[in-house]
């Protein structure tokens, strides 16, 4: 049974943007700043560049093989080994399960912080609600995704606008990192999770009109937006954090600071954690 082709270039582009501008960007900022210091914006930029190479490969292959279950199809076409294609697709399924669970727990952590609602219960309700929405059809899911993407992008734009008053304050070293280059690279490996999802766009090929042209274009149109938004939105927290937590402002961070963000959100009581721009949620 053929899938209905409902998605246009606009809806496919916003779908791709919405996948990246998700909870991962908000949840990971505290952990990244703990590892890389003021320079954690460089980790976001590095992760975006690394993810771009993989994403461009997906865009090229989507134009050649516009099929759902993209990883299975690409591996089968390249190696013609059914067992290998089967294994690769199951690895992707497991990755998606872990990613969805992680983001859902991040949502549950924020909701618990605000309302006292159980973290696991909130995560389960979120997964059930979004699964029901997906069951209704791709058109309904795309409409919801457009609204959610605009809300997410507005949140980042608000952070950038408010933080613009702090970015150019004197005495802030945006290249300061307590662990040096190693800390920046370690944070990059963590932040790469925030960009996971670019491969999901190609799995909509059979539900997109003229997918051989639309999917590569949608990837090309949407890719510059998330990295630029996320990198610019990292400067305000860096500026605010550096000004509040480590006076005088011109001193570099000491290398003997404790690592406080190792406890769940509800029990995090470190003074340094309380000054983070987002809650420390360990998942």
N, C-alpha and C positions, 0 to 999 in steps of 0.2 A: 504494500500500500504506500503510495507516494505521499510525501509530506506537503502541506500547503505552503506555497511560496508567498509569504506575507511581508517580509522585511525589505525595506528600501535602503538606499545608501545612508540616509539620515538616521534611521532607526538602528541600523547595523553599527554605524559609527558611535552613536551614544551607548549602545550596548557594550562596545569595547571599552569606551571611556569609563563606564559605570563599573565594569569588572575591576579595573585598577584602582579607581577612586573609591575604595571600599573601606571597611573597618580596619584593615591591616595598616593603613597609613596613620590612622589615629592611635591604634593600639601600640605600635612598635616604636613610637617616638621616644618614650621614656627609656626603653631598653637601649636604643641606639645612642641616646645622649649619655647614658651611663657608661657605655663602652668607649665611644669616640670623642666625648666632650663637645666643645663648641664646634668642632669640625665635622659633626655628624651629617651636616648638609652635603659634604663631599661624598659620604657613603651613599646617600640617596642618588647623587649624580652618577657615581660609578655603577651602582646597581642598574640604573636606567640604561646606561650605555651597554652593559653586558646583556641585559634583557633584549635590547634592540636587535642584536645579531640573531638571536633565536627567533624573535618575532618576524624579522624580515624573511627568514627561511620559511616560516609558516605561511607568510603572505605569498611567496613565490609558489609554494606547493599547492596552496589553495586555488590558485589560478589554473594549475595543471590538473588537479584532482579534486573537484568541488564535491566532496562527499562527507557525510557524517561519520563519526568514529575515525577522525582524521589520522591519528597516530597509527591505527591498525592499517589503514589504507596506504599510508606513506611507507611503512615498514614492509608491507607485502609487495608493493611496487618496486622497492629498492632491492630487497633480498630474496623475495619469492620463497620465504620460509614461513609456513603457517604457524608453526610453534613459536617462532620468534615474534611474529605479529601479535599472536594471542598473549604472550607474556608482556609485551610492551603495553598493550591496551589495558591489561589488568593492573600494571604498575600505575598507569595514569588514573584508573578508577580509584585505586587506593590513595593516591596523592590527593585527588579531589575530595575524598571522604575526610582525610586528615585536615585539609585546608578548610573545608566547610565547618568541621567541628571546631577548629581553632578560632575562626572568625565568630562563630556562634557563641563560643565561650567568652570571647572578648565583648560581644554585645551583652551577654549575661552579666559580666563583671561591671560594666557601666550601669546597667539597669539596677543591679543589686546595690551599687554605691548610691544611687539616687533614691531608690524606693525601698530597699531592704528585701526585695523579691529574691528567691533562690536562684543562684547562678545557673545550675544545671537545668532547672525547670524553665527558666527564661530561654536558654539555648535550645531546649527541646521544642518549645512553643514556636520559636522563630523558624526552625527547620520545618516543622509541620505546616506553618502558615505559607512559607515560600514554596513548599512542595505542592500544596493545594493550588497556588497561583500558577505554577508551571503546568499542572494537570489541565487547567482550563484552556490553555493553548498559547501558541507563540505570540499571537497578536495582543492578547491581554498582558502577557508577560512583558512584551516590548513597551506597551503603554506605561505600565508601572515603572519599568526601568528608566524610561525617559524622565519621569517625574523625580525618581530617586536620584538619578544622575545630576539633575539640575540642583537638587537640594544639597547633594554632596559637594558639587563644585561651588555652590554659594557659600558653604561653610568654610572651604579653603580660601575663597576670595575674601571672606570676612576676617579670617586670621591674618591674611596678608595686609589688608587695609588697616586693621588695628595695629598690627606690629610694625607698620611702616614708620611709626613715630619713634621706634626704638632701634631700627636697623642701623641708622647712621649716627648713633650716639658715639662720642669719642671714647677711646680706651677699651674697646671690645675687640679681642683677638679671635676672629672667626676660624683661624687655622690652628688654634690651641687644642691639643688632644693629650689626655693623661698617659695614654699608652703609645703615642706616636703613630707611625704608619701602620703598625700591627693592629692597633685599636680601630683605625679607620677601615682596614680590610676585614676585620672581624665583624664590625657593624654592617659592612656591605653584604656579607653572607647572610646576615639576619634580615636585612632590609629587602633583599631580593624577593623574599616572600610577599612583600607588598605589591610587587609587580606581577606575581603569578596570576594567570587568568588570561593573558594575551592569546594563549593557545585555544581558549574556548570560543573565540570568535569564528574560527574556521569550522567548528562543529555545527555552525548554523548554515552551512553552505546549501543544504538541501531545503532550507526554509527561506532562502534569500532569492529575490528576483535577479536573474542574470548573474549568478554567483561568481562565475569566472572573472567578471569585471568588478563587481561590487565589493566582494570580500577583500581583495588586495587594496582597492581604493579606500575602503573603510578603515583598514589597518593603517594605511599611510596618513589618512586624515586625522585619526584619533591619537596616534602615537605621540606627537609633540605636546599635546595638552597635558596629560598626567605628569610626565617628568618635570615640565616647566612649573606646573602648579605646586607639585610636592616640594621641589627644590626651593622655590621662593617662599613657600610657607614654612620652611625649616628655619629661616633666618630670624623671624620674630621670637620663637621660643629660645633660640640660642642667645639672642640679645637679652631677653628678660631673665633667663636662667643665669647668665654670666653676671648680670648686674646685681641680682639679689643674693646669690649664694656665695660668691667669692670676691669680696672686696679686699684690697683695692682693685679697681678694674684692670689695671695694667699688668698685674701679676699673672703669670701662667699657673695652671692648676698644679697642685702638689701631686706627687706620684703615690703618696701613701694614703689616699682617701679610702675609706671603707666602701664596700659594695653593698648598698642597702636593698636593692631591688631584687631580693631573692625570696620574698615571702608573698603569699596571696594578697590580693587587693585589700581585703577587709582587715588584715592584721599588719599592714605596712604602716609603721609609726615613725620611721626615720625622719628627722628634720629635713634631710636632703630630699627624701621622697615627697614631702609635703610641698616642696617648692617646684616640683616638676610641672610642666605645663599640661601634662596628661597623667592620669593615674598609672601607677606601676601595676600592671596586671600580668602575672606569671602564668602562662598556660603551657 
